[in-house]
Amino acid sequence: MNITVCIKQVPGTSEVEIDEKTGNLIREGIDTKMNPYDLYAIETAMKIKENNSAKINVISMGPPQAVEVIQEAYMMGADNGYLLTDKKFAGADVLATSYALSQGINKMDNYNLIICGKMTTDGDTAQVGPEIAEFLNIPHVANVKKIIDINSNSITVEMDMPKTVEIQEVKLPCLITVEKEIHQPRLPSFKLKLATAKRKVNNITFKDLDDSNPENFGLDGSPTQVLDVFPPTSDRVNERWKGTGKELGERISKKLKKLKFVKDN
Amino acid sequence: MTKNKFHKINTKDIISLESICRKENIISGKNIHEDYSHDELAEEEIFPEVLAIPENTEQISKIMKYAYENNIPVTPRGQGTGLVGAAVPIYGGILISTEKMTKIIDLDKDNLTLTVEPGVLLMEISKFVEENDFLYPPDPGEKSATIGGNISTNAGGMRAVKYGVTRDSIRELEVVLPNGKIINTGGKIVKDSSGYSIKDLIIGSEGTLGIVTKAVLKLIPLPKISISLLVPFPDMETAIETVPKIIRSKNSPVAIEYMERAVIKNSEDYLGKKFPDSSSDAYLLLNFDGNTKEEVEKQYEKVAHICLDAGALDVLISDTEERKESIWTARGAFLEAIKASTTKMDECDVVVPRDKVAEFIKYTKFVEKEAGIRISSFGHAGDGNLHVYLLKDEMTEKAFQNKLTKAFDLLYSKGEELGGHVSGEHGIGYAKRKYLEKTMGTDYMNLLRGIKNVFDQKGILNPGKVC
């Protein structure tokens, strides 16, 4: 079985500055890491590999330094890595990103299953996974929290809906995006770091793709334009109380009654 | 010292105390909550006659003066997270809780110090200073302990390998003496050769010499980068024997902890959260810090090679907040997790020279069989301080006590034989007094008692503790 995992390099902290002109994140000179949800995707692939024989290919789209996350994937057990990189891909929105990735995936080994993290922590859209599947014309299931069964023909998964859990059996090839609770990701291995130090990362550039129309990629291929980016506001208010158990008990009781969270009897 | 010697508290005393503190901060008799009758590892519940919750140094000073004049025993208490009964009022009397003295008074960026009241929690200190790009170097596992409690036991924690223990990070103390007088010892000074260091005597004295009412803590600039290594080994012996090799290599990890699979499993059950690796029976957990990724990587790569050469199965790298959290949350919960895995437990907090850790751990396996009691352990392999827990499980209380005595005798004798001491960081309290006496000898104990007598001729402050 061949499994393709999509991964992304994201800022290492949430304190990122935004380019006022383009609305894009300023990524130069800041610490980076692999998108945390992608770690769950790699771990899911590794668990399948442990129980069935499988080859794991990872792909990332980004600037040349995004090679770091592919090397990190090698340190977690991935077999091959591809970096989709070209200036023509820069400034891509969700649609153009998904399209470029789907084109890139077609240039890799055949796949039986594609796994993505549920979302990225810098974009937060949770749309790239399903859109890749649409471009590839394969079925997809988002928010997968458990794999119940996988065989050469199909995969059965639990999909986490806001109020229910849906069990789906899907024919392969297909794409799934995974939730946090699917598996605790393993840590990168120093032994694998030594063993894969010379393993190459395959670059895929614009000229390697089937679609040679530059207008379908990057900023040109992006129907959405970012007008403004700002941190979400929160109406959450924290209060810290100190006192004895009795005092605190009375106080919280009064507060809950005042907020009408409990009935005032 | 006998109980009869002390004055029993009466209504007149309570009225007097109420004239010192606000009335609602003087609680007596049955109104005292059960929490104040024990600490984290209570053998039994002993209630004070009066609980006083003062709000400032002057109130503590007046309470002490009154207690001194009237021969009333006084026990100071932080959050009660101690493990040896130091904050348990075994002679009744007044229990002074510092829970309302929680101000962070001053961050001095020129002298790199933080001035705090004794009731500030460790977690509040670390949060506050780290937001200001500083680090308070000690890192005891119990984050809900107060700084006053940490000073009283000279708490150590996980960063001791590189940054030392609480004593190394205290610049100045304001202390109320048993007779109510207030003294300052130390200062916002880096060097001090001005006579005996009273400050260093107070630190670790478990509230027997004076009550700390203000502390000036030493800060260092916050290292920008921190990376942990989780190193699985085929067995505990190979793991521990690697530690001296790491120390000899002159690389300086911030922490070197050891942990066993059984304890990790306890922690997974307790937290309901998986640990990132479960392939092995024994692990070392190392932490490195520095200001650039390159600098830290250079350090840890050397140590990673040492571990692999010594027989480690792999070296797993934890370099992001999420990864560190998955490991250190589990590590931080070990004590509570072991506690939740049994019905009752007692602990041995012995410290041995670092090159004797392997021998001591091996010996705990022998004691487990010899005394017939389940033992769980984890600890600070890098500084020789081990936490060995003796678990009651389904035993009767009597059987447990018998086995405890036998196991403790064996463990503390071995600790002494290896050049170690009774307590690395939890203190003596009343629970470990006999082992201190046994291992330190009469001459040494007489010196301690002599010091106690200079501070507290009437023996009213935290009687029955340490010496």
Interface residues (C-beta under 8 A of the other chain):
Chain A: G12 D31 K33 M34 P36 L39 M75 H183 Q184 P185 R186 L187 P188 S189 F190 K191 K193 K242 T244 G245 K246
Chain B: H33 D35 E99 K100 T102 L229 L230 K273 K274 F275 P276 D277 K293 E301 A304 L308 D314 V315 L316 I317 S318 D319 T320 E322 R323 S326
